[in-house]
Amino acid sequence: MSDITKKSLTEIVNLIKKKEVKSEEVTLSFIKNIDKDKKLNSFITKCSDQALIRAKTFDKKPNLEKLIPGIPIAVKDLFCTQGVKTTAGSKMLENFTPNYESTITENLWNEGAFLLGKLNCDEYAMGSSNETSYYGNVINPVAENTVPGGSSGGSASALAADLTPTTIGTDTGGSIRQPASFTGTVGLKPTYGLCSRWGIVAFASSLDQAGPMTKTVQDSALMLEAMASFDVKDSTSINKKKENYSKKLTDNIKGLKIGIPKEYRVEGMPREIDQLWENGKKILKESGAEIVDISLPNTKYALPAYYIVAPAEASSNLARYDGVKYGFRSSNGNNLIEMYENTRSEGFGDEVKRRILIGTYVLSSGYYDAYYIKAQKVRQLIKNDFDKSFKNVDAILTPSTPSSAFKIGEKKNDPISMYLNDIFTVPVNLAGLPAISIPAGKDNNNYPLGLQFIGKALDEQKLLNIAYAVENKINFKQNLNKWWER
Ligand code: GLN
């Protein structure tokens, strides 16, 4: 059989269901790739032995009725996995082994999958390049000196390099879609509340949302089906019946109206991205969709509002890491206060500290109204813009990112230019909407570029259908030469 690790998740599932391949063979093939990789640094923890045992057990009594039977999956190291170290990319959680399982991973295991490993990410998911991880940079398989994006950088890198058949990430401001765009993969951020946050290390709770990262749109549909569930353990979980996204997937998008927001044409955007966007419009028209110009006037305030709301919530969420309950504790200090201080200054990296400082500042009395409350108001205006547009259109098309993958170190010491990466992804989180990034072309360096579709709340099916139709026509091919094995 041709290399199984190059196949889509859906193809592998079908082979297992038809009994043409065993879970053990699939798992071994991915483990071989993981072992051959010398450079990417996408894994923090490898679970090869455990995965093989699970595969063999599955093969003895395969339950082929499940959605993803016998599939090994490596996940972002932000999802708590029972008995397996969960670090969130931080020194603070270097020795943290949860005694419970996140709802999302539990759902995947209930559908027949099992854990292949834990993937590197920016520390507490704060970053756009995977350079803030305590466990080192992750490399983009696209080119040796480039970042994979972030914060789900390990997920994107491992997926693009065929080290896992599919993966999951979290997206607070773009952390699924931006790395997907940088690595030529598909990334879906679902509607806020569709996938449970329970057991995911919290960054900014009103924005955090888990979602699939896959090689194809069809795979994302399948994964979302497996992940999404109502969960009483997450108070913001939406009580809604399960959907069969993959079965209902169709590329018939005739008559749908797609909005093009003029505010997403930002100054200094590379020509290639403009062309990519134009090409997306052309393909949509050819598929029978109608293109409509729209305006989202408050877009320019999204990034500043995000960089107030997200750090504010982070500073509150991260207050729990005090060296007492769990996680790292400094051995320096002569009293309790010094122990707290040293634990937090030794346990957190620079970017996390920056966010805690900003967050604490904008929440402090005297500044709360001027920053935090104002940002919340802006957030509402951004949502209103989308609500208004969605009265006339079914979905919105934008580029996923303002550039392709950048070089390691290029933006690390310039937080503003790093934050600007999120300019097209952040508004979606502020409004709680679903959005998907699909690989749609390449730039002059042959680096992938992504297109983003934004949908109405809980309209994932239509969003997937549109992405599927465009994906079929674009027929994006990656062709990486596995330089990381040398
Ligand atoms: N890059 C953004 C940030 O640093 C988004 C992160 C995310 O979505 N987790 O906050």
Boltz pocket constraint, residues with backbone or C-beta under 6 A from the ligand:
constraints:
  - pocket:
      binder: B
      contacts: [[A, 124], [A, 125], [A, 126], [A, 127], [A, 128], [A, 150], [A, 151], [A, 170], [A, 171], [A, 172], [A, 173], [A, 174], [A, 175], [A, 176], [A, 203], [A, 310], [A, 418], [A, 422]]
      max_distance: 6.0
